[in-house]
Each structure stands twice: as C-alpha cells, then as structure tokens.
Amino acid sequence: MPKVNEDFLAEKANYASKLIDTRNKINELLNSDPPPENADELIHQRKGLAREAQRITNTVGILIGQSADEAVEGIQASIKQVDDFISRVQTAAQLLKGATAILGLASAIAIGSAAGIVTAAVGCVTVLKEMD
C-alpha cells in the first residue's frame, strides 16, 4: 500500500479550503437581496462544489486509512519479533538449567560422593521434566 504523501495531503487540504471559500461566496450571493439573476446556475455550481469536496474527503480518508493499516501491521510485526525473542530467551534459560544440572551430576561423579550423585541426578530429572 502507498505511504501517505504529506505534500499531496497538504495540496488536497488547500484545494478543499478553496472549495469551501467558493461555496461561502456563492451562499453570500444567493442570500443577497435581491437574489442574483443567475441563482439557478449558482445553485448548480454549489452542488458541484459539494460533490468535489466529498470526493476529496473520500480520497484523503482512504489514504489515511491505508497508512493506519500499515502502521498497525508494522506494530504487529514488531510484537511478533519481541515474542519470538522472548521465546528464544526462555528456551536458552531452560537449556542453561539443564546444562547446569548435568554439569552438577558430572562433577558429583568426578568427586565420587554417593550423596552428591543422587542429589545431582534428582536435580537433572527435575530440570528435564520442567523442560518438557
């Protein structure tokens, strides 16, 4: 989708402002006493100005809506990236717990302490169950 071009929007806002000024001048003429001879033509022109102003409003609204949609999509993509990163950090933390438990078991085996081996083995099993 296209990005909102600020120059384009400024140009359209300026044009819409001119349309409103023209409409106001036509209203002044129509409300004058006596009414102008070409009142029917002025009323027709005023209706044309209203249609043109509506067209501009619709165009600008669509562009702003598209820009908002793009912003939401960008925010959602950023949130997904953060969620993915958090998931990877949680996985790394679980792996670190498992590695620490395994190192504790290896260390207890190396020292040869029966009580240490049993404690480390129980710790390994507990950590590995948490990882599932």
Sequence and secondary structure as in RCSB ss.txt:
>XXXX:A:sequence
MPKVNEDFLAEKANYASKLIDTRNKINELLNSDPPPENADELIHQRKGLAREAQRITNTVGILIGQSADEAVEGI
QASIKQVDDFISRVQTAAQLLKGATAILGLASAIAIGSAAGIVTAAVGCVTVLKEMD
>XXXX:A:secstr
     HHHHHHHHHHHHHHHHHHHHHHHHHTSSS  TTHHHHHHHHHHHHHHHHHHHHHHHHHHHHHHHHHHHHH
HHHHHHHHHHHHHHHHHHHHHHHHHHHHHHHHHHHHT HHHHHHHHHHHHHHHHHH 
